[in-house]
Amino acid sequence: MRIIPAIDIIEGKCVRLSKGDYSTKKVYNEHPLEVAKEFEAHGIRHLHLVDLDGAKSKHIVNYKVLESIASKTGLKIDFGGGLKSDEDLRIAFESGASQITGGSIAVKDPEIFERWIEKFGNEKIILGADADNEKIAVSGWQEASKEELLPFIQKYLQKGIEYVICTDISKDGMLQGPSFELYKKIINTSEGIKLIASGGISTFDELPKLAEIGCEGTIIGKAIYEGRISLKQLENYILDS
C-alpha cells in the first residue's frame, strides 16, 4: 500500500483543517517545500497536495507551491483543489503534477471530467469522492450534493477511472480512526478500483488494516503533523513492504 502524506495549502502555507472547516485552520509550516523535503528524506515517494484556496475560489491558486515542490524534489505529486477548467489542468500539469484529483468538477460538470479521463488517461486523473453520510460533498466541502457515494464511484469506474480517493468528511482531521467499513464496502462493490483511503488516520496500527482491506494507498495528514505517526515509522513501513 502506498503511503501518501498530505500537504494542504492556504496562502502558500502548510495547514490542516478539521472536517474541512476553514475556521479550524492550523498552520504547521510557513514553507511547504521544507515539509516535502523532509518527507522525501524519509523514503516517501508520493505526495497529496491540496490547494484549499483553489477549492474555495473554484480555480487553481497555489500552483507556485506545486511548481516549487515538483522542481526541487523527486516526489510524485497528485494535485487537487479548484481544478475546474482545461486551463487549470494545463497549469497543474505544467507546474509538475503527476496526477490531478477532480472532485467537484466530476459532480458539477461531468462532461469536462469525462473528457479529461479520455484525453489524459486513468493514470493521470483521480476521482475525488469526498462524502458525508455517503453523500458527495463539493466546493471544498462547503456544499453537499444529491449524489450517493457508491453509485457515483460506479459511474466513473464505467467511464474508465481506476484511482479513487475517498475521504469520509466526518473523520477528516479528527484523529479518531478511518472508515474501515466504508472502504470495505467500496472495495467489495467496485471491481478494479484502486482505492486511496483518506481521513481520520490516527495511529500507525491502522495502516496494515487498510492494506488488508485492499486499499491501494492511504493519505495521512494531521497524524504526521501532530506526531501521532512518525516519519521513521513510515520509512520502515515503506522499506518492509
N, C-alpha and C positions, 0 to 999 in steps of 0.2 A: 504494500500500500504506500502510495506517495505521501510524503509529508510536505504540506504547503502552508508555510506561515503567511499571515495576512498583514499587510500594511494598509491602513485606511488613512486617506489624506483629506484634511481640511486646511485651507490657506497654506498649503505647502508643508504642513506639519503632520507628524505621525500621531494619530489619535485613536481612541476606541470609544464606542457608544454602547449603551445598554438598550437592547430591544429596538435598535435603530432610532432611538430618540436623540435628536441633535442637542437637546438641552442637557443631556448627561455627558457631553463631550469631556474627555480627559486627555490632555496632551502628554504623550510619553517621550517624544523626542522631537526637537525642532528640525532635525536633519534626517529625513528618511533614508538617505544614502548610507549613513553610518549604520543604521539598523540592518539594511540589506546586506552590507559588507560583513557584519557580524554573523548573520545567518549563513552566508556563503563560507565563512571561515570555519563553521561547524559542519561542513559537508552537505548543507542543504542546497538543492539544485532548482527548486521551484518557488515561485512567489505569487501570491494573490494580491494584486494592487487595486485598491478601490478608490475612485475619485468621488468622494462624498459631496464635494461642491458641485461636481458634474451631475450627480444623481438628482440634486435639488434643482439645479438650473436647467436641466434637460439638454445639455450639450457638454462636450468634453471641456474640462477646465485645466486640470493639473497635469497636462501632457509633458511639461518640462521636468516634472519629478520622474515620470516614466522614462523619459529620454536619458536623464542623469543616471538612473539605476541600470538601465539597459546597456548604456555605453561604458559604465565603469565596473560592472560585474558580469559574470557569466550566467546569471540566473535566467531561467526560462520564466517569463512573466505572463500571467494571464491578467488582463486589464478589464475593468468594468466600471460602470457609473456614468450615466448620462449619454451613452452612445445611442444616438437617435437617427443619424443620417449617414449617407455614404461618405460625406466629408469627415465626420467624426471618426469613422472607421479608418479612412485613409490616414488621418493624423495619428491614430493609435498605432497602426502597423508601421508607419514611417518613423514613429518615435521609439520603436523597438519591441512592441508587444509580440509575443509568440502566439498568443491566443487572445481572443476577446470574449467577454461574457455579456450576453444580451438577456435582460430580464423584462423590463417594462416594454421595450420595443416588440418583444415576442407576443405580448398581450395586446398592445395598442395598435401595432402596425405589422401584423404577421406577414404581409406581402413583402415588405422590406427585409424582414428577418429571414424569410424563406429564400429570398434572392441571395442574401449573404451566404447561406448554407450552400446553395448551388455554386456560387462564384468561388468561395474560398475553401469549401470542403469541411467535413466534420472534424478534422484535426485542428482547425483554426477557430471554429465557432463553438462556444459552450452555451448551453441553455441555462440561464439562471432561474431556478424555480424556488422563489422565496415565499414561504407560506406561513399563515397564521390560522390555526384551526383548519388546516388543509385547504385554505383558500389563498390563491396567489395574491401577493401584495406588490404594488408598483410605486414608481416615483420615489425611490429612496425609502420605501416602506411607508410613505406618508399617505398612501391611498390603498384601500382594499379593492379587489376586483371580484367579479362573479365567477371567475374561472376556478374550477375544482382542481386540486393539485394532480391527482393521478391521471385523469383524462387529458390534462394539459401536457403532462410528460409523454403520455402515449401518443398524442397527436404529433409531437415533434420527433419522436423516435421513428414514426412512419415517414416523416419528411427527411430522414437521414441523420438526425442528431445522434451522437453517441455520448458525448460528455455532458453531464448534468450536475450542476452544483445545487444542492438542496439545503436551504437554511430554514430551520424552524425558528421563526422570529421570537417566539415566546422564550426560547432558550438562549438567544444570542447575547453574549456579553454577561450572562448571569452566573457563569461558573457553577452550574448545577447538573452538568452532565448532558450529553447529546440525546437525540430522539432515536434510540436504538430500534424501537418497534416500528416507527415510521419508516426508517431506512430499510428494515427487513421487508416491510410491505411493498415499498417501491421496487426493491430488487426482485422480489418474488413475482411481481406482476409486469416486469419490464425487461423482456428478453434483449440481451445485447447492450444493456445500459452500462456506462462507466460512471458510476455514481460517486460524487465527491461530497462527503458529509461536512456540514458547516454549522457552527452554532452550539454553544454550551459546553464544549470540551473543557474539562477542568482538571483532570489528572492523567498521568501517563498510562495508568492501567486501562483507560478507556480505549486506547489506540489498538491493542491486539483484539479487543472485542469488535471494533469497527471493521478491522481486517477480516475477522472470522465471518462476519455477516456477509462480506463480499464487496465492501466499499473499495473503489479504485484509488481513492485519495481522501485525505482529510485536511481541512483548513483549520489552522489553530491561530487564535489571536490573543485575546486577553490572558489566557492561561500562561502564555510565554511572558507577556509584559508584567504580569503580577507575580511571576516567579513560581507559579504552581507546577509548571513543566520547565525543566532546564534545557538549554540548548545542548548540553552534554548528553542528556538522556536521548534527545532526538538524534544526535550524531551517532550514538551507539545503536539505536534502533535502525537507522539507515544502513550502518555497517553490517548489522546482523541479518538484514533482510535481503 
